[in-house]
Every structure is written in C-alpha cells, then in structure tokens.
C-alpha cells in the first residue's frame, strides 16, 4: 500500500546505476553459460554417447539415465569448484611473484 | 543473484533484460535441439521423407532432451540453494 501516490500505479523510484546493472548482467550471463554447458555435457555423458548415431527408444528418462544425471551434475559442480580454487591459487601466486606464466 | 540491492527502476530494467535473454536462450535451445536430433536420428538418405523409425526417434530425442534439461535444472537449483544457505 503506497501512501505517496494514491491507490493507482506506483511509479518506480530511484535511478538506474549502470555499473550495478552491468555486473548483474555479467553474472547472469555466466550462470546461464554454466547451465547450458552442464546440460550439454551431461547429455553427452549420460544419454547419447554417440551424437551422430543414436537410437532413442523412448521419450522418458530411463532409470539409469536419471541416476547418471544426478551424479553428473554433482561432479560438474565439484569440478567447477576445484578449477576455481586452482585458478585463484595460481592467480595469487602470480601476484606474489609479480609475473604470470613467464 | 541478490536482488535486494536493486531499487525499483533497476529491478524493472533487469526484468526486461532477463526476459530478452530468456527469449534468446529459448531460440538457441530450439535450434540446438534440432541439430542434435537430426545428427542422432537422420541416417537413411535413400529418400527425402523421414522414415517411421526416424520420426519416432526425433520425437523421443526431443522429449528426452527436455526431460533431461528439466532434471538438470532441478539439480542446479538445489545446488544454488545449498550455496546460498552455506553463505
């Protein structure tokens, strides 16, 4: 209930901070990208190992495929975390020595 | 993603941005799926029309991918929720 503008449409308050928006968009893009890669990777690993010739017997997920998908997503996130840790370790090591890969 | 830091006009802007991205993502999903199911199912080029087997294969391929995507989405959301709680 807004007491400033009466019972009708409330106009939005505040202005748009471009830097904040840009960061949010970048984060959203990254999350979407991770999700798409996850879907494609786990599809190849769990459902169709041969993308150029696969006989789909039915439209529902088989029991084995479902289990595989659950495990695949869990492993993917673990790999994501490990890679992140490794890269930040390398990043801080590079900062300490003042060089990067040279 | 934490929306509590955004004011009203920023939230409105983000909503529009998200809608546009969802649209683009849907188009990408569609064309990706067409290619995937074509590569997997279309094997017999002795005729222009899809054989019955190929046709069934395409239907199953599409259904299966969408169910797969749904399941991955559920696991993804669970994982994100755990991450948020952990923080």
N, CA and C atoms of all chains as a GROMACS GRO file, in nm:
protein
  567
    1UNK      N    1   0.086  -0.120   0.000
    1UNK     CA    2   0.000   0.000   0.000
    1UNK      C    3   0.088   0.124   0.000
    2UNK      N    4   0.075   0.208  -0.101
    2UNK     CA    5   0.159   0.327  -0.108
    2UNK      C    6   0.080   0.447  -0.063
    3UNK      N    7   0.135   0.524   0.027
    3UNK     CA    8   0.064   0.644   0.076
    3UNK      C    9   0.105   0.768  -0.001
    4UNK      N   10   0.207   0.754  -0.087
    4UNK     CA   11   0.255   0.870  -0.160
    4UNK      C   12   0.176   0.897  -0.288
    5UNK      N   13   0.138   0.788  -0.357
    5UNK     CA   14   0.082   0.807  -0.490
    5UNK      C   15  -0.062   0.763  -0.501
    6UNK      N   16  -0.129   0.744  -0.392
    6UNK     CA   17  -0.269   0.702  -0.402
    6UNK      C   18  -0.279   0.556  -0.438
    7UNK      N   19  -0.399   0.512  -0.473
    7UNK     CA   20  -0.420   0.368  -0.491
    7UNK      C   21  -0.384   0.317  -0.629
    8UNK      N   22  -0.345   0.409  -0.720
    8UNK     CA   23  -0.322   0.365  -0.858
    8UNK      C   24  -0.183   0.310  -0.879
    9UNK      N   25  -0.132   0.322  -1.003
    9UNK     CA   26   0.000   0.268  -1.033
    9UNK      C   27   0.107   0.345  -0.958
   10UNK      N   28   0.195   0.267  -0.895
   10UNK     CA   29   0.306   0.330  -0.824
   10UNK      C   30   0.421   0.348  -0.922
   11UNK      N   31   0.473   0.469  -0.934
   11UNK     CA   32   0.586   0.487  -1.027
   11UNK      C   33   0.712   0.436  -0.957
   12UNK      N   34   0.806   0.386  -1.040
   12UNK     CA   35   0.928   0.331  -0.979
   12UNK      C   36   1.016   0.443  -0.928
   13UNK      N   37   1.080   0.413  -0.815
   13UNK     CA   38   1.164   0.516  -0.757
   13UNK      C   39   1.309   0.484  -0.786
   14UNK      N   40   1.395   0.586  -0.781
   14UNK     CA   41   1.538   0.566  -0.798
   14UNK      C   42   1.579   0.571  -0.944
   15UNK      N   43   1.709   0.584  -0.962
   15UNK     CA   44   1.763   0.586  -1.099
   15UNK      C   45   1.843   0.459  -1.121
   16UNK      N   46   1.879   0.436  -1.246
   16UNK     CA   47   1.949   0.313  -1.282
   16UNK      C   48   2.099   0.332  -1.270
   17UNK      N   49   2.163   0.248  -1.190
   17UNK     CA   50   2.308   0.253  -1.177
   17UNK      C   51   2.370   0.159  -1.280
   18UNK      N   52   2.434   0.214  -1.385
   18UNK     CA   53   2.483   0.130  -1.495
   18UNK      C   54   2.585   0.025  -1.451
   19UNK      N   55   2.671   0.061  -1.358
   19UNK     CA   56   2.776  -0.033  -1.316
   19UNK      C   57   2.715  -0.155  -1.248
   20UNK      N   58   2.616  -0.131  -1.160
   20UNK     CA   59   2.550  -0.241  -1.090
   20UNK      C   60   2.478  -0.332  -1.189
   21UNK      N   61   2.409  -0.267  -1.285
   21UNK     CA   62   2.335  -0.344  -1.386
   21UNK      C   63   2.431  -0.430  -1.466
   22UNK      N   64   2.545  -0.369  -1.505
   22UNK     CA   65   2.641  -0.441  -1.587
   22UNK      C   66   2.693  -0.565  -1.514
   23UNK      N   67   2.722  -0.548  -1.385
   23UNK     CA   68   2.771  -0.662  -1.307
   23UNK      C   69   2.666  -0.771  -1.295
   24UNK      N   70   2.541  -0.729  -1.275
   24UNK     CA   71   2.433  -0.827  -1.262
   24UNK      C   72   2.414  -0.903  -1.393
   25UNK      N   73   2.424  -0.829  -1.506
   25UNK     CA   74   2.408  -0.893  -1.637
   25UNK      C   75   2.523  -0.990  -1.661
   26UNK      N   76   2.645  -0.949  -1.623
   26UNK     CA   77   2.760  -1.039  -1.641
   26UNK      C   78   2.743  -1.166  -1.559
   27UNK      N   79   2.695  -1.150  -1.435
   27UNK     CA   80   2.673  -1.268  -1.351
   27UNK      C   81   2.565  -1.358  -1.410
   28UNK      N   82   2.459  -1.296  -1.459
   28UNK     CA   83   2.350  -1.373  -1.520
   28UNK      C   84   2.400  -1.451  -1.642
   29UNK      N   85   2.482  -1.383  -1.726
   29UNK     CA   86   2.538  -1.449  -1.844
   29UNK      C   87   2.623  -1.568  -1.804
   30UNK      N   88   2.703  -1.549  -1.700
   30UNK     CA   89   2.791  -1.658  -1.657
   30UNK      C   90   2.710  -1.777  -1.608
   31UNK      N   91   2.608  -1.750  -1.528
   31UNK     CA   92   2.524  -1.859  -1.475
   31UNK      C   93   2.454  -1.932  -1.589
   32UNK      N   94   2.401  -1.857  -1.685
   32UNK     CA   95   2.333  -1.920  -1.800
   32UNK      C   96   2.430  -2.005  -1.878
   33UNK      N   97   2.553  -1.953  -1.898
   33UNK     CA   98   2.654  -2.027  -1.974
   33UNK      C   99   2.688  -2.158  -1.902
   34UNK      N  100   2.710  -2.151  -1.770
   34UNK     CA  101   2.741  -2.272  -1.693
   34UNK      C  102   2.628  -2.373  -1.707
   35UNK      N  103   2.505  -2.326  -1.696
   35UNK     CA  104   2.390  -2.416  -1.706
   35UNK      C  105   2.384  -2.485  -1.842
   36UNK      N  106   2.404  -2.407  -1.951
   36UNK     CA  107   2.398  -2.466  -2.084
   36UNK      C  108   2.508  -2.569  -2.106
   37UNK      N  109   2.628  -2.537  -2.056
   37UNK     CA  110   2.738  -2.633  -2.070
   37UNK      C  111   2.707  -2.760  -1.991
   38UNK      N  112   2.652  -2.741  -1.871
   38UNK     CA  113   2.616  -2.855  -1.787
   38UNK      C  114   2.515  -2.946  -1.857
   39UNK      N  115   2.413  -2.884  -1.913
   39UNK     CA  116   2.310  -2.963  -1.984
   39UNK      C  117   2.374  -3.042  -2.098
   40UNK      N  118   2.455  -2.976  -2.179
   40UNK     CA  119   2.514  -3.044  -2.294
   40UNK      C  120   2.613  -3.152  -2.253
   41UNK      N  121   2.699  -3.122  -2.155
   41UNK     CA  122   2.797  -3.222  -2.110
   41UNK      C  123   2.729  -3.346  -2.056
   42UNK      N  124   2.632  -3.325  -1.967
   42UNK     CA  125   2.568  -3.441  -1.905
   42UNK      C  126   2.480  -3.516  -2.004
   43UNK      N  127   2.430  -3.447  -2.106
   43UNK     CA  128   2.354  -3.517  -2.208
   43UNK      C  129   2.446  -3.612  -2.285
   44UNK      N  130   2.566  -3.563  -2.321
   44UNK     CA  131   2.661  -3.649  -2.391
   44UNK      C  132   2.707  -3.764  -2.304
   45UNK      N  133   2.732  -3.737  -2.176
   45UNK     CA  134   2.786  -3.842  -2.089
   45UNK      C  135   2.680  -3.945  -2.050
   46UNK      N  136   2.558  -3.901  -2.030
   46UNK     CA  137   2.458  -3.992  -1.972
   46UNK      C  138   2.356  -4.047  -2.070
   47UNK      N  139   2.328  -3.972  -2.176
   47UNK     CA  140   2.217  -4.013  -2.262
   47UNK      C  141   2.263  -4.059  -2.399
   48UNK      N  142   2.341  -3.977  -2.465
   48UNK     CA  143   2.378  -4.011  -2.602
   48UNK      C  144   2.528  -3.997  -2.619
   49UNK      N  145   2.598  -4.113  -2.606
   49UNK     CA  146   2.744  -4.108  -2.618
   49UNK      C  147   2.788  -4.082  -2.761
   50UNK      N  148   2.706  -4.123  -2.857
   50UNK     CA  149   2.742  -4.101  -2.997
   50UNK      C  150   2.646  -4.002  -3.060
   51UNK      N  151   2.683  -3.877  -3.067
   51UNK     CA  152   2.588  -3.775  -3.114
   51UNK      C  153   2.548  -3.794  -3.260
   52UNK      N  154   2.629  -3.868  -3.336
   52UNK     CA  155   2.596  -3.880  -3.478
   52UNK      C  156   2.513  -4.002  -3.513
   53UNK      N  157   2.490  -4.088  -3.418
   53UNK     CA  158   2.404  -4.202  -3.446
   53UNK      C  159   2.357  -4.262  -3.315
   54UNK      N  160   2.235  -4.224  -3.276
   54UNK     CA  161   2.182  -4.279  -3.151
   54UNK      C  162   2.036  -4.313  -3.167
   55UNK      N  163   2.000  -4.433  -3.124
   55UNK     CA  164   1.861  -4.474  -3.136
   55UNK      C  165   1.789  -4.442  -3.005
   56UNK      N  166   1.697  -4.348  -3.008
   56UNK     CA  167   1.622  -4.313  -2.888
   56UNK      C  168   1.502  -4.406  -2.877
   57UNK      N  169   1.507  -4.498  -2.780
   57UNK     CA  170   1.399  -4.597  -2.771
   57UNK      C  171   1.272  -4.541  -2.712
   58UNK      N  172   1.284  -4.447  -2.619
   58UNK     CA  173   1.164  -4.387  -2.562
   58UNK      C  174   1.186  -4.243  -2.521
   59UNK      N  175   1.078  -4.171  -2.498
   59UNK     CA  176   1.086  -4.029  -2.467
   59UNK      C  177   1.111  -3.999  -2.321
   60UNK      N  178   1.086  -4.096  -2.233
   60UNK     CA  179   1.109  -4.070  -2.091
   60UNK      C  180   1.253  -4.105  -2.056
   61UNK      N  181   1.301  -4.049  -1.944
   61UNK     CA  182   1.434  -4.082  -1.899
   61UNK      C  183   1.434  -4.222  -1.840
   62UNK      N  184   1.534  -4.304  -1.879
   62UNK     CA  185   1.548  -4.435  -1.818
   62UNK      C  186   1.604  -4.417  -1.677
   63UNK      N  187   1.583  -4.520  -1.593
   63UNK     CA  188   1.625  -4.510  -1.453
   63UNK      C  189   1.775  -4.481  -1.445
   64UNK      N  190   1.854  -4.555  -1.525
   64UNK     CA  191   1.999  -4.537  -1.525
   64UNK      C  192   2.038  -4.397  -1.566
   65UNK      N  193   1.968  -4.343  -1.665
   65UNK     CA  194   1.997  -4.208  -1.712
   65UNK      C  195   1.970  -4.106  -1.602
   66UNK      N  196   1.858  -4.123  -1.530
   66UNK     CA  197   1.824  -4.029  -1.422
   66UNK      C  198   1.933  -4.026  -1.316
   67UNK      N  199   1.975  -4.146  -1.275
   67UNK     CA  200   2.079  -4.156  -1.172
   67UNK      C  201   2.208  -4.091  -1.223
   68UNK      N  202   2.240  -4.122  -1.349
   68UNK     CA  203   2.361  -4.067  -1.409
   68UNK      C  204   2.357  -3.915  -1.409
   69UNK      N  205   2.240  -3.858  -1.442
   69UNK     CA  206   2.228  -3.712  -1.447
   69UNK      C  207   2.253  -3.650  -1.310
   70UNK      N  208   2.196  -3.712  -1.206
   70UNK     CA  209   2.216  -3.659  -1.071
   70UNK      C  210   2.365  -3.658  -1.036
   71UNK      N  211   2.431  -3.769  -1.065
   71UNK     CA  212   2.574  -3.779  -1.032
   71UNK      C  213   2.657  -3.686  -1.119
   72UNK      N  214   2.617  -3.676  -1.246
   72UNK     CA  215   2.690  -3.591  -1.340
   72UNK      C  216   2.687  -3.445  -1.295
   73UNK      N  217   2.568  -3.396  -1.254
   73UNK     CA  218   2.560  -3.257  -1.211
   73UNK      C  219   2.642  -3.235  -1.085
   74UNK      N  220   2.639  -3.332  -0.991
   74UNK     CA  221   2.717  -3.318  -0.868
   74UNK      C  222   2.866  -3.307  -0.901
   75UNK      N  223   2.914  -3.395  -0.990
   75UNK     CA  224   3.056  -3.392  -1.028
   75UNK      C  225   3.092  -3.263  -1.099
   76UNK      N  226   3.002  -3.218  -1.183
   76UNK     CA  227   3.028  -3.094  -1.257
   76UNK      C  228   3.052  -2.979  -1.160
   77UNK      N  229   2.969  -2.969  -1.057
   77UNK     CA  230   2.985  -2.860  -0.961
   77UNK      C  231   3.114  -2.875  -0.882
   78UNK      N  232   3.150  -3.000  -0.853
   78UNK     CA  233   3.277  -3.021  -0.782
   78UNK      C  234   3.394  -2.978  -0.868
   79UNK      N  235   3.389  -3.014  -0.996
   79UNK     CA  236   3.496  -2.975  -1.089
   79UNK      C  237   3.502  -2.824  -1.098
   80UNK      N  238   3.384  -2.761  -1.104
   80UNK     CA  239   3.374  -2.615  -1.111
   80UNK      C  240   3.447  -2.553  -0.992
   81UNK      N  241   3.419  -2.608  -0.873
   81UNK     CA  242   3.478  -2.556  -0.750
   81UNK      C  243   3.629  -2.575  -0.751
   82UNK      N  244   3.674  -2.697  -0.789
   82UNK     CA  245   3.818  -2.727  -0.791
   82UNK      C  246   3.893  -2.636  -0.886
   83UNK      N  247   3.838  -2.618  -1.006
   83UNK     CA  248   3.903  -2.534  -1.105
   83UNK      C  249   3.911  -2.391  -1.053
   84UNK      N  250   3.803  -2.344  -0.991
   84UNK     CA  251   3.803  -2.210  -0.935
   84UNK      C  252   3.910  -2.192  -0.828
   85UNK      N  253   3.920  -2.294  -0.739
   85UNK     CA  254   4.021  -2.287  -0.634
   85UNK      C  255   4.161  -2.284  -0.693
   86UNK      N  256   4.184  -2.372  -0.788
   86UNK     CA  257   4.316  -2.381  -0.853
   86UNK      C  258   4.353  -2.251  -0.920
   87UNK      N  259   4.257  -2.194  -0.994
   87UNK     CA  260   4.286  -2.071  -1.068
   87UNK      C  261   4.310  -1.955  -0.974
   88UNK      N  262   4.237  -1.948  -0.863
   88UNK     CA  263   4.260  -1.836  -0.772
   88UNK      C  264   4.393  -1.855  -0.700
   89UNK      N  265   4.432  -1.982  -0.676
   89UNK     CA  266   4.563  -2.009  -0.616
   89UNK      C  267   4.673  -1.963  -0.712
   90UNK      N  268   4.657  -1.998  -0.839
   90UNK     CA  269   4.756  -1.957  -0.941
   90UNK      C  270   4.758  -1.806  -0.954
   91UNK      N  271   4.640  -1.745  -0.946
   91UNK     CA  272   4.630  -1.600  -0.957
   91UNK      C  273   4.704  -1.530  -0.844
   92UNK      N  274   4.686  -1.579  -0.721
   92UNK     CA  275   4.754  -1.514  -0.609
   92UNK      C  276   4.903  -1.545  -0.609
   93UNK      N  277   4.942  -1.663  -0.658
   93UNK     CA  278   5.085  -1.695  -0.671
   93UNK      C  279   5.149  -1.603  -0.774
   94UNK      N  280   5.079  -1.580  -0.882
   94UNK     CA  281   5.132  -1.491  -0.987
   94UNK      C  282   5.148  -1.349  -0.933
   95UNK      N  283   5.049  -1.306  -0.854
   95UNK     CA  284   5.058  -1.172  -0.796
   95UNK      C  285   5.178  -1.160  -0.704
   96UNK      N  286   5.205  -1.268  -0.628
   96UNK     CA  287   5.315  -1.266  -0.530
   96UNK      C  288   5.448  -1.253  -0.603
   97UNK      N  289   5.464  -1.329  -0.712
   97UNK     CA  290   5.593  -1.325  -0.782
   97UNK      C  291   5.599  -1.210  -0.882
   98UNK      N  292   5.487  -1.146  -0.907
   98UNK     CA  293   5.486  -1.032  -0.997
   98UNK      C  294   5.485  -1.069  -1.144
   99UNK      N  295   5.461  -1.195  -1.175
   99UNK     CA  296   5.457  -1.233  -1.316
   99UNK      C  297   5.344  -1.331  -1.337
  100UNK      N  298   5.312  -1.359  -1.461
  100UNK     CA  299   5.207  -1.456  -1.486
  100UNK      C  300   5.248  -1.543  -1.606
  101UNK      N  301   5.295  -1.662  -1.575
  101UNK     CA  302   5.327  -1.757  -1.683
  101UNK      C  303   5.451  -1.724  -1.760
  102UNK      N  304   5.538  -1.638  -1.710
  102UNK     CA  305   5.660  -1.606  -1.788
  102UNK      C  306   5.784  -1.660  -1.717
  103UNK      N  307   2.213  -1.469  -0.728
  103UNK     CA  308   2.196  -1.328  -0.760
  103UNK      C  309   2.106  -1.260  -0.660
  104UNK      N  310   2.153  -1.149  -0.608
  104UNK     CA  311   2.085  -1.086  -0.497
  104UNK      C  312   2.012  -0.961  -0.544
  105UNK      N  313   1.880  -0.968  -0.548
  105UNK     CA  314   1.805  -0.853  -0.598
  105UNK      C  315   1.768  -0.752  -0.491
  106UNK      N  316   1.808  -0.777  -0.367
  106UNK     CA  317   1.766  -0.684  -0.262
  106UNK      C  318   1.844  -0.553  -0.270
  107UNK      N  319   1.956  -0.553  -0.347
  107UNK     CA  320   2.035  -0.431  -0.358
  107UNK      C  321   1.981  -0.338  -0.466
  108UNK      N  322   1.882  -0.384  -0.542
  108UNK     CA  323   1.833  -0.305  -0.655
  108UNK      C  324   1.712  -0.224  -0.618
  109UNK      N  325   1.707  -0.098  -0.667
  109UNK     CA  326   1.587  -0.019  -0.644
  109UNK      C  327   1.483  -0.054  -0.750
  110UNK      N  328   1.370   0.016  -0.744
  110UNK     CA  329   1.256  -0.019  -0.830
  110UNK      C  330   1.288  -0.012  -0.978
  111UNK      N  331   1.354   0.097  -1.023
  111UNK     CA  332   1.376   0.111  -1.167
  111UNK      C  333   1.484   0.013  -1.214
  112UNK      N  334   1.579  -0.017  -1.126
  112UNK     CA  335   1.680  -0.117  -1.164
  112UNK      C  336   1.618  -0.254  -1.177
  113UNK      N  337   1.526  -0.285  -1.085
  113UNK     CA  338   1.458  -0.414  -1.092
  113UNK      C  339   1.377  -0.426  -1.219
  114UNK      N  340   1.310  -0.314  -1.257
  114UNK     CA  341   1.229  -0.315  -1.380
  114UNK      C  342   1.319  -0.337  -1.500
  115UNK      N  343   1.434  -0.269  -1.500
  115UNK     CA  344   1.530  -0.284  -1.609
  115UNK      C  345   1.580  -0.428  -1.618
  116UNK      N  346   1.617  -0.484  -1.503
  116UNK     CA  347   1.667  -0.622  -1.501
  116UNK      C  348   1.561  -0.719  -1.549
  117UNK      N  349   1.437  -0.694  -1.512
  117UNK     CA  350   1.329  -0.783  -1.558
  117UNK      C  351   1.323  -0.786  -1.709
  118UNK      N  352   1.336  -0.667  -1.772
  118UNK     CA  353   1.332  -0.661  -1.918
  118UNK      C  354   1.452  -0.734  -1.978
  119UNK      N  355   1.570  -0.711  -1.918
  119UNK     CA  356   1.692  -0.776  -1.966
  119UNK      C  357   1.676  -0.928  -1.958
  120UNK      N  358   1.624  -0.975  -1.846
  120UNK     CA  359   1.606  -1.120  -1.825
  120UNK      C  360   1.509  -1.178  -1.926
  121UNK      N  361   1.399  -1.104  -1.952
  121UNK     CA  362   1.301  -1.153  -2.050
  121UNK      C  363   1.365  -1.171  -2.186
  122UNK      N  364   1.445  -1.069  -2.227
  122UNK     CA  365   1.507  -1.075  -2.358
  122UNK      C  366   1.603  -1.194  -2.365
  123UNK      N  367   1.680  -1.214  -2.259
  123UNK     CA  368   1.775  -1.324  -2.257
  123UNK      C  369   1.704  -1.459  -2.259
  124UNK      N  370   1.591  -1.468  -2.191
  124UNK     CA  371   1.517  -1.594  -2.191
  124UNK      C  372   1.469  -1.628  -2.331
  125UNK      N  373   1.426  -1.523  -2.403
  125UNK     CA  374   1.380  -1.540  -2.540
  125UNK      C  375   1.495  -1.593  -2.627
  126UNK      N  376   1.613  -1.528  -2.615
  126UNK     CA  377   1.729  -1.569  -2.694
  126UNK      C  378   1.770  -1.710  -2.658
  127UNK      N  379   1.764  -1.741  -2.529
  127UNK     CA  380   1.804  -1.874  -2.482
  127UNK      C  381   1.710  -1.980  -2.538
  128UNK      N  382   1.582  -1.947  -2.542
  128UNK     CA  383   1.484  -2.041  -2.597
  128UNK      C  384   1.512  -2.070  -2.744
  129UNK      N  385   1.543  -1.963  -2.822
  129UNK     CA  386   1.572  -1.982  -2.965
  129UNK      C  387   1.696  -2.069  -2.982
  130UNK      N  388   1.797  -2.044  -2.897
  130UNK     CA  389   1.920  -2.122  -2.904
  130UNK      C  390   1.891  -2.268  -2.870
  131UNK      N  391   1.810  -2.290  -2.768
  131UNK     CA  392   1.772  -2.426  -2.729
  131UNK      C  393   1.706  -2.497  -2.844
  132UNK      N  394   1.611  -2.428  -2.910
  132UNK     CA  395   1.536  -2.487  -3.019
  132UNK      C  396   1.627  -2.528  -3.134
  133UNK      N  397   1.712  -2.436  -3.179
  133UNK     CA  398   1.797  -2.471  -3.294
  133UNK      C  399   1.902  -2.575  -3.256
  134UNK      N  400   1.952  -2.568  -3.133
  134UNK     CA  401   2.046  -2.669  -3.086
  134UNK      C  402   1.985  -2.807  -3.084
  135UNK      N  403   1.860  -2.812  -3.040
  135UNK     CA  404   1.791  -2.941  -3.030
  135UNK      C  405   1.761  -3.000  -3.168
  136UNK      N  406   1.725  -2.913  -3.262
  136UNK     CA  407   1.701  -2.960  -3.400
  136UNK      C  408   1.828  -3.026  -3.453
  137UNK      N  409   1.940  -2.958  -3.434
  137UNK     CA  410   2.066  -3.012  -3.485
  137UNK      C  411   2.102  -3.144  -3.416
  138UNK      N  412   2.086  -3.145  -3.283
  138UNK     CA  413   2.118  -3.266  -3.206
  138UNK      C  414   2.036  -3.386  -3.254
  139UNK      N  415   1.906  -3.365  -3.265
  139UNK     CA  416   1.819  -3.477  -3.301
  139UNK      C  417   1.835  -3.516  -3.447
  140UNK      N  418   1.867  -3.420  -3.531
  140UNK     CA  419   1.897  -3.453  -3.670
  140UNK      C  420   2.022  -3.541  -3.677
  141UNK      N  421   2.128  -3.498  -3.611
  141UNK     CA  422   2.253  -3.574  -3.614
  141UNK      C  423   2.235  -3.715  -3.560
  142UNK      N  424   2.154  -3.727  -3.455
  142UNK     CA  425   2.136  -3.858  -3.392
  142UNK      C  426   2.044  -3.948  -3.473
  143UNK      N  427   1.939  -3.893  -3.532
  143UNK     CA  428   1.832  -3.976  -3.587
  143UNK      C  429   1.831  -3.992  -3.739
  144UNK      N  430   1.874  -3.890  -3.813
  144UNK     CA  431   1.861  -3.898  -3.958
  144UNK      C  432   1.978  -3.974  -4.016
  145UNK      N  433   1.958  -4.101  -4.051
  145UNK     CA  434   2.066  -4.184  -4.103
  145UNK      C  435   2.041  -4.233  -4.245
  146UNK      N  436   1.914  -4.240  -4.284
  146UNK     CA  437   1.880  -4.306  -4.409
  146UNK      C  438   1.848  -4.205  -4.518
  147UNK      N  439   1.943  -4.187  -4.610
  147UNK     CA  440   1.921  -4.087  -4.714
  147UNK      C  441   1.882  -4.147  -4.848
  148UNK      N  442   1.813  -4.261  -4.846
  148UNK     CA  443   1.760  -4.316  -4.970
  148UNK      C  444   1.630  -4.249  -5.008
  149UNK      N  445   1.576  -4.166  -4.918
  149UNK     CA  446   1.456  -4.090  -4.954
  149UNK      C  447   1.456  -3.956  -4.883
  150UNK      N  448   1.373  -3.864  -4.936
  150UNK     CA  449   1.365  -3.730  -4.875
  150UNK      C  450   1.283  -3.731  -4.748
  151UNK      N  451   1.182  -3.817  -4.740
  151UNK     CA  452   1.093  -3.815  -4.624
  151UNK      C  453   1.156  -3.891  -4.508
  152UNK      N  454   1.123  -3.851  -4.388
  152UNK     CA  455   1.170  -3.924  -4.270
  152UNK      C  456   1.101  -4.060  -4.264
  153UNK      N  457   1.178  -4.164  -4.233
  153UNK     CA  458   1.115  -4.295  -4.214
  153UNK      C  459   1.040  -4.293  -4.081
  154UNK      N  460   0.956  -4.397  -4.061
  154UNK     CA  461   0.878  -4.403  -3.936
  154UNK      C  462   0.972  -4.409  -3.817
  155UNK      N  463   1.078  -4.492  -3.831
  155UNK     CA  464   1.174  -4.505  -3.722
  155UNK      C  465   1.241  -4.373  -3.690
  156UNK      N  466   1.281  -4.303  -3.796
  156UNK     CA  467   1.347  -4.174  -3.776
  156UNK      C  468   1.252  -4.075  -3.710
  157UNK      N  469   1.127  -4.079  -3.751
  157UNK     CA  470   1.027  -3.989  -3.696
  157UNK      C  471   1.007  -4.013  -3.547
  158UNK      N  472   0.995  -4.141  -3.509
  158UNK     CA  473   0.981  -4.177  -3.368
  158UNK      C  474   1.106  -4.136  -3.292
  159UNK      N  475   1.221  -4.160  -3.356
  159UNK     CA  476   1.348  -4.123  -3.294
  159UNK      C  477   1.351  -3.975  -3.261
  160UNK      N  478   1.308  -3.892  -3.356
  160UNK     CA  479   1.309  -3.747  -3.333
  160UNK      C  480   1.217  -3.708  -3.218
  161UNK      N  481   1.098  -3.771  -3.214
  161UNK     CA  482   1.005  -3.742  -3.104
  161UNK      C  483   1.066  -3.778  -2.969
  162UNK      N  484   1.124  -3.899  -2.964
  162UNK     CA  485   1.185  -3.943  -2.839
  162UNK      C  486   1.303  -3.856  -2.801
  163UNK      N  487   1.382  -3.821  -2.902
  163UNK     CA  488   1.500  -3.737  -2.879
  163UNK      C  489   1.459  -3.605  -2.815
  164UNK      N  490   1.356  -3.541  -2.874
  164UNK     CA  491   1.309  -3.413  -2.822
  164UNK      C  492   1.257  -3.427  -2.679
  165UNK      N  493   1.166  -3.526  -2.659
  165UNK     CA  494   1.109  -3.546  -2.526
  165UNK      C  495   1.218  -3.572  -2.423
  166UNK      N  496   1.310  -3.661  -2.459
  166UNK     CA  497   1.414  -3.698  -2.365
  166UNK      C  498   1.502  -3.578  -2.330
  167UNK      N  499   1.538  -3.499  -2.430
  167UNK     CA  500   1.624  -3.385  -2.401
  167UNK      C  501   1.554  -3.286  -2.308
  168UNK      N  502   1.427  -3.262  -2.334
  168UNK     CA  503   1.354  -3.166  -2.250
  168UNK      C  504   1.342  -3.218  -2.106
  169UNK      N  505   1.317  -3.348  -2.091
  169UNK     CA  506   1.310  -3.404  -1.955
  169UNK      C  507   1.447  -3.398  -1.887
  170UNK      N  508   1.550  -3.424  -1.965
  170UNK     CA  509   1.686  -3.418  -1.914
  170UNK      C  510   1.718  -3.276  -1.866
  171UNK      N  511   1.684  -3.180  -1.950
  171UNK     CA  512   1.709  -3.040  -1.918
  171UNK      C  513   1.634  -3.000  -1.790
  172UNK      N  514   1.513  -3.052  -1.775
  172UNK     CA  515   1.432  -3.024  -1.658
  172UNK      C  516   1.499  -3.080  -1.531
  173UNK      N  517   1.549  -3.203  -1.542
  173UNK     CA  518   1.613  -3.266  -1.427
  173UNK      C  519   1.741  -3.193  -1.388
  174UNK      N  520   1.821  -3.158  -1.489
  174UNK     CA  521   1.944  -3.082  -1.463
  174UNK      C  522   1.909  -2.950  -1.396
  175UNK      N  523   1.803  -2.885  -1.445
  175UNK     CA  524   1.758  -2.759  -1.386
  175UNK      C  525   1.724  -2.774  -1.240
  176UNK      N  526   1.656  -2.883  -1.206
  176UNK     CA  527   1.620  -2.908  -1.066
  176UNK      C  528   1.744  -2.925  -0.980
  177UNK      N  529   1.841  -3.005  -1.027
  177UNK     CA  530   1.965  -3.027  -0.951
  177UNK      C  531   2.041  -2.895  -0.938
  178UNK      N  532   2.042  -2.816  -1.044
  178UNK     CA  533   2.110  -2.687  -1.046
  178UNK      C  534   2.050  -2.594  -0.941
  179UNK      N  535   1.919  -2.588  -0.938
  179UNK     CA  536   1.851  -2.502  -0.842
  179UNK      C  537   1.879  -2.547  -0.699
  180UNK      N  538   1.878  -2.680  -0.678
  180UNK     CA  539   1.909  -2.734  -0.544
  180UNK      C  540   2.049  -2.693  -0.502
  181UNK      N  541   2.143  -2.708  -0.596
  181UNK     CA  542   2.281  -2.675  -0.565
  181UNK      C  543   2.295  -2.527  -0.531
  182UNK      N  544   2.231  -2.441  -0.609
  182UNK     CA  545   2.235  -2.298  -0.584
  182UNK      C  546   2.176  -2.263  -0.448
  183UNK      N  547   2.066  -2.330  -0.414
  183UNK     CA  548   2.002  -2.306  -0.284
  183UNK      C  549   2.097  -2.344  -0.171
  184UNK      N  550   2.167  -2.459  -0.188
  184UNK     CA  551   2.263  -2.501  -0.086
  184UNK      C  552   2.374  -2.399  -0.072
  185UNK      N  553   2.420  -2.349  -0.188
  185UNK     CA  554   2.528  -2.250  -0.187
  185UNK      C  555   2.486  -2.125  -0.110
  186UNK      N  556   2.361  -2.079  -0.136
  186UNK     CA  557   2.311  -1.959  -0.069
  186UNK      C  558   2.305  -1.980   0.081
  187UNK      N  559   2.260  -2.103   0.122
  187UNK     CA  560   2.248  -2.131   0.265
  187UNK      C  561   2.386  -2.135   0.330
  188UNK      N  562   2.482  -2.190   0.252
  188UNK     CA  563   2.617  -2.204   0.306
  188UNK      C  564   2.678  -2.069   0.338
  189UNK      N  565   2.643  -1.968   0.256
  189UNK     CA  566   2.696  -1.833   0.279
  189UNK      C  567   2.620  -1.774   0.398
   0.00000   0.00000   0.00000
